[in-house]
Amino acid sequence: MHKQAKHYQKIHDEYQYHYFDSYSKFYRKELIFKKIIHVLNQSNSIMEVGCGGAENLNEILKLSNQINIYHGFDISENAVELFNKQKSRNFVAFRGDFTNKRLKIHKKYECLLFLGSLHHMTKELDLAMKNCNKFLKKNGYLILIEPNSAFLNSIRNLWYRLSEKFDHENERALSIEEISALCKKNNFEKLSVQFGGNVGFFVIFNSMILGTPRWLKHALYKPLTLFDLILQKLNFKYISAFHISIWVKK
């Protein structure tokens, strides 16, 4: 099995526990999904790369009744198995490595969605972007939500190295400048960039980093989500843990 796939198989249960409890879902809805739902609603066919067990899909469906075809792609066998428990034939997932240079394309989509998955492919970013080009129709949307290297990056890198929960060999935060260069190189035009995430990102949304206990998340998720929403309005990269960039294929 691929080394990275083994890592995600190993941490799958703990990852689910931290990233997909009701508190993290609330944060994700307010700071991420509500910022991209207008693009998803315009897309008849969507593929989420790094789809997990359909947790994101199920939250998106709570915000929209316009999602038609939503496919997933993930390196984790457990995640794909969970995703494929969906009842609709329009919601299915496929297992594979998105950085495979011989990746076969059976369908082209109107939207590709990366919810924090591109920064797991840092050794093969060029190849990942080329595969994005293969998967997307002309004028299709590429949505990238990734950790921002302009904010607390040295501390983040040290934490990744010290913790077995993170794949420090492949994971690192990405600057919006690096993403912009990759996208432009691969024929994508920028539509928008939104920065966001501060204290709530680490304590609530990304709680596996700090190991935030559930009782503390319960006490803090609403005020910290509100705090991060206020800061998000400033759209300032040096106080923001992530960026949301939306691109269109020329």
N, C-alpha and C positions, 0 to 999 in steps of 0.2 A: 504494500500500500504506500502511496505517496506520503512523504514525511509530514507534510503540512496537513494532509487528510487525517493521519494518525493523531496529530495534535488536537484537531477539532473534535475528533471522536472522543478523545480523552476528557476534554473539558466541556463536552456538550451539555451535560445535566446542570453543571454549575453555571454555565453561560445562560441557559434558559432561566434558571432561578433568579439571576440578577437582572437580566436585560428585558425580561418579558413578564415581570410582575405588574400589577395594576398601576404602581407608582411610576415605573419607567415608561409604561404605555401612555400614561397621562402626559408626561413630559414630552415624549416623542410626538404625540398628537399636536400639542400646542406649539412647539418650536420647530417641528420639521414637516409633518404631514400637511398641516394647514397652509404651509408656504409653497407646497408643490401640487396640491390637489387639482388646481386649475389646469395644469399641464397633463396630469393623468386623465382628467375628464375629456381632454381633447384627443386622446390616443385610443384608437380602437383595439390595438394590440400592444401589450406591455410585457417585457421580460425583466425580472429582478435578478441581478447577478449577486450571488451570496444570499439566497432567499431564505435560508433557515427553514423552519418548520411551518411556514405560512403565517407566522405571527404578524408580520407587517401587512400582508394581504388582508387578514381578518380585521385589522384596525382600519385600513384604508376603506374597506367595504362599509364600515360604520359611518364614514364621512361621505360616501358616494354610492349612488345606485346606477352610475354610468360606466362602471368597469365591465368590459365584455370579455376579452381574452387576457389572462394574466398568467404567464408562465414563469417558472423559477429555474434557477441554475445554481448548483452548489457542489462543492467538493466533498461534503460530508454525507455519507450514506444514511446516517441517522436522520439528518435534516430532510433529505429528499423523501425518505420513507414517511416522515411525519406530514410533509407538505402534501403528499399524494393521498392522504386520507380525506382531502376535500371532496365534496359530493359532486361538484360540477366538472364536466369534462373540459371546460374552458380553463380550469385552474389545475395545472399539472406542473411537475418539476422534473428536471433531468440532472443526472449526476455527471460531473466532469470537471476538468481543470481548465479554467477560462484562459490560462496562459499557454495552452497547448497550441503550437504553431500549425498543427494539422487538424485543428478543431473543425468538424464538419457542420455546415450551416444548412439546416433543413427548412428554416423559415426566417423571414425578415420581419422586424417589428417596427411599430411607429414610435415606441419609447423604450429606452433602456434605463433601468434604475439601479444605482449603486448606493445602498444605504450603509456606508462605512465598510465597504468590501474592497475598494480599489487599493487602499493602503495596506492590504494584506498581499499585494502582488508587486511589491516594490522592486523586486529583482527583474521583473519582466513587464514593466509599465508600457514600453513601446508596443510589445506584442499584444498586451491587453487592449490597448487603444486600437490597434489594427483589427482585432476581433470585434470591437465595438462597431467599427466601420462596416465589417461584414454583416453583422446582425441587424443593422439599422437600415430602414428604407431612406430614400432621399427625402430631405426635409423632416426626418424623424428627430425626436428629442433625446438628448442624453442628460440625465440628472445625476449629479455626483454630490453626495453628502459625505465629507471626509474630515478627519481631525486636522486642525490648523497648526502647522509647525511654527507659526509666528507667536504662539502663546505657550509658555511653560514647557518648551520643547526639551530642554536639557533634563528637567526633572522627569518628564514622561519617558525619555529614553533610558534613564537610569532605572526607573521603576520596571520597565519592560525587561531589562536585563536581569534584575534581581528576582523577578517573579516567574515561576514556572507556568503561570496561567497565560502568558503571552509568548508569542512566537517572535522573539526579538530579531531573529535572522531575516525574517521576511516583512515584519511590520514596522512602519514608521509613519509619523505624521507627514502630511504633504502641504507645501505652500501653494497658495492660489496662483502664484507666478509659475510654479512647476506644472501645475495642471493646465494653466492657460497655454503654455508652450507646447505641451503634449497635444492638446486639443487642436490648436491651430495647425500643428504639423500634420495632423490626421484629418484635416478638412472639416473642422467643426467651428461654428461661429458662436460667440458668446451672446446669450440673451440677458442673463442677470447673474449677480453674485450677492449672496446674503450671508453675513457673518452672525454667529450666535453661540450661546453656551458659555456659562461661567461656573459659579459654585455648584449650581444644580446639576450641571453636566457630570461632575465627578461624584457628587454625593448621591444623586438620584438616578440619573439615566445610566451612567457608566459605573455603577456601584461595585462591580467586581474589582475595580482598581483599588478601592479603599476598603472593600469588604464591609460596606455599610449594612448594619443589621436591619431587618424588616421594621422593627419598632421605631427606629430612628427615621427611616424613609417615610413611614406613615405620619410621623410628627412634622416632617419638614417638606414633604413633596409639593404642597400647594404654595407656601411662601417662597420656596426656592425657585419653583417654576415661574412664579410671577416676577421675581427678581431678575431672572434670566430673560424673560420676555421684555422687561423694561430696558435692559442693556442691549437686547437685540435691535431695538429701534435705533440705537446709535450707529449700528452697522460698522463697527470699528474693529479691525482685525487683531489689534494687539491686546484686546481684552476678551477675545472670543476663542472658544475651544474647538469650534468646527466651522466649516463653510459649506454653503449650499450653492452650487453653480449649475446653471441650466444652459445647455448648448443645443444647437440645431445643426444637423448634417447638411452641408451644402450640396 
